[in-house]
């Protein structure tokens, strides 16, 4: 009896210890008539590397990983893109997740230039989308993702920006993020992506 109880406790404790806590929803929230309304990515309308319009609904029912960059960036962007490539390769065959990179330099980053950039990375642009559009709209969108991005003539390449990589769920909520210049942080983000995928599989 005691032996059976011991094995039961071991199995129970192992199961409890292996349960992943749900990822938090990041950002501010409001209480409206008793309901919690979380920050979400607003409607957008940008142009991809193939000169096609992309809106939020094109990402419906999928998780996605987002970042902000520009192709001529001489500082952190090449480092961040290496980490985005890690994520791309990890989930290349998983159709439940996509990658979305927004340029903050649309004057130079035309669809044609973004297409060449994607070709140089050797990635499938159905899986990893590159977006351009109106400059002010792109910079405002960066703010919605809590990414610092602004024009600065004294900054390398003319833009001052952070290297955040963010995980967005199917309800447009930000669920995790990492500093894309830190490989260890991106390793943690990979784990968070897997956990969120499991969360959706279990629903």
Secondary structure, DSSP 8 states (H G I E B T S, - for coil): -HHHHHHHHHHHHHHHHH-------BS-EEEETTEEEE------EEEETTS-EEEGGGGTT-EEEEEEE-TT--SSHHHHHHHHHHHHHHTTT-TTEEEEEEES-TTT--HHHHHHHHHHHT--TTTEEEEE--HHHHHHHHHHTT--EEE-TTSGGGEEE--EEEEE-TTS-EEEEEETT-HHHHHHHHHHHHHHHHHHHT-
